[in-house]
Amino acid sequence: MKKIQITAKNVQKAIEQGLKELNATQDEVDIKILDEGGFFKKAKVELILDKEVEEKQAKEEKAKAEKEQKETEVKTKETKDKKEKAKKEEKIEEKTEEKPVKTKKEEQPEDMIAYGTKFLLGLFEKMNVEAEVSAFETSESITFNASGEKVSSLIGKRGETLNAIQDVLANVMKNANFRSKKFYFDVENYKNRREMSLINLADRMAKKALKIEKPIKLERMNAYERKIIHTALQSCEGITTHSEGEEPNRYLVIVPVKKEDK
């Protein structure tokens, strides 16, 4: 049974690299997240190729080689026959047949939801997580929400696993030619709860910065979370915000502004 371990910047990158090396799809491997990564270390995952898939790949490669050899022999014979026919005939009439134009099948939301749900349930099974998946559709996007008793592992530290799953989901849907909508992933409405938590944090830290009259540095956050705090404090009197540091350790600074500075 073919097994590899991949280390990368995050879980999503590790999974994608592993699938590429194994020449396999998500549902053809077992995925174990050995390390979600963090401040100073990379994420690490283990991918185990299904034995039947491995045997199938070997058979397909052998069949492909035999097919290519046979096609080469057929093409060589056809070329020889054409040359002989050209010598006997003065004119060769070529007839072309018009191929019917295939119209692109219209993307249906129910097809997208069914495909995305099937992929996520298969992924959760590989991760040994029991969960149910519901979907919320808007005119521009579809959000898949996982729920269950032990789904916290799908969130990860600071939502890193959740974001990785969302990135993989978006790529899977794109590869399936579902391109008319954007696709998001959430776990028991974690994103809404996280947004409210960040807004409350922004309010508390802004008041503290005004009180002590010193800038306050927050913990490292991704771009989406920093934007929430930027927006929340945009109209806050006497406060400005900016980001410092390099990804993935970029953080936000809340700065009190004196009237004479303004």
N, C-alpha and C positions, 0 to 999 in steps of 0.2 A: 504494500500500500504506500503510495507516494505521499510524503509529508514534508512541508517546508516551514520554516520560521522566518518571518519578515520583520525587520525593524525600520520604522519610518517616522516622519515628523508627527503624524497623527494616525489614529486608527483607520480612517478612511483611506489615506495614502498607502498604508500597509496592506489593507485588504485588496485594493486595486492592483498593487504591484504583485501580490501573491497570485491573484487570479490570472494576471497576464503571464506570469512565469509558468503556471500550470496549464495555461490555455483552456481555462474552464470558466463556467458561469457560477453565479452565486449558489444556485441550488445543487451544484455538483460537488460541493466541498463542505467539510465540517470546519467551522470557524471557532477558534478559541482566542479570546482576548487575554493575552498573558500579562500585559501591562498597558494601561491607558495612557502612559506617559505623564509628563508633568512639567514642572518648572525647568529642571535641568536635564531631563532625560526624555528619550523618544518613546513612542508607543511600540508595542511588540505584539504580534498576533501569530497564531499557528494555523495553517491551512492543511487539511488532510483530504487528499483526493479520494473520492469514492472508488472502491476496487473495481466495481463494474464499469465505471466511467473510464478508469485507467485502461482496462482491457478493451473497452469500446474504442478508445483513441488509437490504441495499437492496431486494431483491426482496420479502422478507417484509414490510417496512414498506409497500411499495406495495400488496401483496396485502391487507394488513390494512386499509389505508384503503379499498380498493375493497369489501372484505367488509363493513366497517362502514356504508358508504354504501348497499350493497344491503340490509343488514339493516334500516336505517332506512326505506327505501322499502317493504320487506315489512311492517314493523310499522305503518306509516302506513295501508297498504291493509287490513291485518287489522282495525285499529281502526275504519275506515270501514265494513267489511263487518259487524262486530259491531253497530254502531249501527243499520244498516239492518235487520239481522235482529231486533234487539230491538223495533223498531217493529212488525214483522209478527207476532211471537209474544208471547203473554202470559206464558209461563213459559219459562225457559231452564234446562235440567237440566245440571248440571255433574258430570261424572264424573272422579274422581281415581283414578289408578292408583298402587298402592303400589310403590315402587321397592325392589328387593331390597337388603338390607343387605349392604354389602361388608365382609367380615371382613379385618382387617389381617393381612397375610402375616407369619408368624413369621420373625424375623430369624435367619438361619443363619450360624454362624461362617465356613463356607467361602465364603459369598457376600461377607461383609465382607472376608475376606482377599483374595479375587479382585479385588474393587473397589479396595481400598487398594493392592494391588500394581500394578494397571493404572495407577492415577493416578500413583504414584511413578515407575514406569518412563517414563511420558510426560513427567513433570517433569524427570527426569534427561536425557532426550533433548533437551529444550529447553535444558538447561544444558550440553549437550555433555559429559556424564559417562556413561561406560559402567559399569554396576553391576548386580549381581544382588540380588534382594530375597527374604529369607526371613521367616517370621512365627512368633512364639511366642505361644500363646494360654493365658490363665488364665481362671478363672471370671468375672473382673471386667474384664479388659483384653486387648488384642492389641498386641504390640510388633512393628513392622516393622524389620528390620535390613538395611542396605545393605552390600554387600561388593564388593571389586574392587581392581584395581591402583592406580587413581587416584581414590579416593573421599575423600581428605582435604579436598578443596574443599567437600564436603558438610558438613564440621564447622565450618569457619570459626574465627575468632579467639575463643578462650574458649567455643567451641561455639555461637556466636550464630547461624550459618547453620543448624546442626542444629536449634536450638530454633525458628527461624523456620519451617523445613520441617514440624516437628512441629505447630506451631500451624495452619499451612495444612491439613495432613492432617486434623487434628481437625475443622476447619470443613467440609472437603469431605465427610467421613464423616457429619457431622451433617446437612448439606444433602441427603445421600442417604438420610436417615431411618434411619441406623444409630445408635441411641441407647442400646442396652442394654449397651454396653461402652465403656470408655475406650480411646483409641488413642494409642500412643507411637511415636516414631521414634528409631532409633539407627544408628550407623555403625561396623561391626566392633566392637561392644561398647564403644564409646568411653565411654559413661556409667559402666560398671562400672570401667573403667580410671581414669577421672577421679575416681570416688568413692574408690578406693583411694589415689590420689595426694593427694587432699584430706585423707584420714584421716592419712596419713603426715606431711603438712605440718602438720596440727593438732598432732600429737604432738611434732614438732621445735620448733615455735614455742612450745608450752606449756613445754617444758623450758627454752628460751632465756629466756622471760619470767620463769620462776622463778629462773633463774641471775642475770640482770641486775637483777631486781626492778623492772622497768619494763613498762608496757603495750606491746604490739606490734600495729601496724596491718597488716592484710593487704591485698592488692590487691582492687580492686572485684570483686564476684561477684553473680550473680543469687540470688534467694531460695532456690532449690533447693540451690545450693552452700553458701550460708551455713548452711542448716539441717543439712547434713551435718557441718560443723565444730562447730556448736552441740551436736549430738547426740554427736559423738565425744568432746567435752571435758566433757560433762555431769557425769560422775562423777570427773573429774580433781581430785585433792586440791590445794587452794590456788589454783585457777584459776576465773575467771568469764569469760563472753563476752557481748558485746553488739554491736549493729550501729549504725553512724553514717552520716550522709550521706543524700542523696536519690537515688532511682532515676533513671537507670540506673547511677549512680556510688556506690551504697551499698556499704560495706565492713564488715568484721568486725574487732573489737578484742579481743585476748586480754589479760586483766588478771590479774596475780598478786595474791592476797589475803593479807595478813598475818594471823597468828593473832589479834592484838588487834583487827583490823578484823572478823574473823569473830565 
